[in-house]
Amino acid sequence: MLTDIKASAYTMLDIHTDCVQIAGRFRNGLDSLTHIYTTDHNLPTPSREETRTNQFAHEHAYNTIRTLYNSASSEAEKNAFGEAMRSLPFNKMLYPDGTKNYFAIDNDTNDKLMAGSYHDSERIEALYYSCNMFRPSCMGYNYPLEIFNHLQLEGSKMTVREKRKKMAACLSEITEPLSEFDMDYINEMRKVDSLLIEAYELLGLDAIKEMNYSQKRMNEAVILKQMKGNKTTKLVKNSFKVGNKYKCTEIVSELTRIFELLNIHPHKTIRGETIQYYFDATPCKIGKKRERGYYLTAELL
């Protein structure tokens, strides 16, 4: 039995009903039955009483809108209140004629309680021990998927480099060959920092650490590794950004570095105005010394 609440809520199994029925499908009996499941500390854990109170609140809201619907003074108002009624959660707990469907209400209660049981492994274990149909033996593994929530929540408190160091430490724990769970783990991390994962897949962790998690250096290395597109243009765009001002000396130094990196030998001498091959750039003066430079207004390529 497999429950992956990250992949689908429909894989949640009720220990006292679903798991018992699954075991019962094996007519000749079983020596053992394994339930592999994930947990999520963000899941709400309402009691039965709290769930029923919440349902009563939804019922009250539904009845209030229904009163307004029945009292509507125009067809437009009636249609608007009708749409609101149909969108309310309690509408799913009614028969087509508007009477309560107590079976649907009970199902909603049980679904809420079952979902809450996957908040942590202690709750699942308690349910197995309370079920007379099983003699459970439990073991767990804390896979650090929760790190993504922490990294996203603490993003404003952490520098990009600190965040990448933590993520690299997690990636270092993964060994080849990758399991499907490992791949899901990496894809979750990709949502936090897509460049780091791309660099990890193309260059490896050692290279990332050598670059000290630098955005520019990682981007540059990834571009060089990918054998497609115009590398020169991509590297220039990686070094220069629209909306910024650059001194002519800075432009010459960086373009020279990029051309040498790609073993390119331009026919003309590299000058500050060379940046105009790649950007719509306006001449300007920069700093107290009023040094010549360019203000980049748009990409040309």
Salt bridges, closest charged atoms under 4 A:
GLU59 OE2 - LYS100 NZ 2.87
ASP108 OD1 - LYS112 NZ 2.75
ASP120 OD2 - HIS119 ND1 2.70
ASP120 OD2 - ARG123 NE 2.95
GLU188 OE2 - LYS191 NZ 3.22
ASP193 OD2 - ARG164 NE 2.61
GLU201 OE2 - ARG190 NH2 2.73
GLU220 OE2 - ARG257 NH2 2.41
GLU254 OE2 - LYS216 NZ 3.12
GLU254 OE2 - ARG257 NH2 2.74
GLU291 OE2 - LYS247 NZ 3.32
GLU299 OE1 - LYS237 NZ 3.37
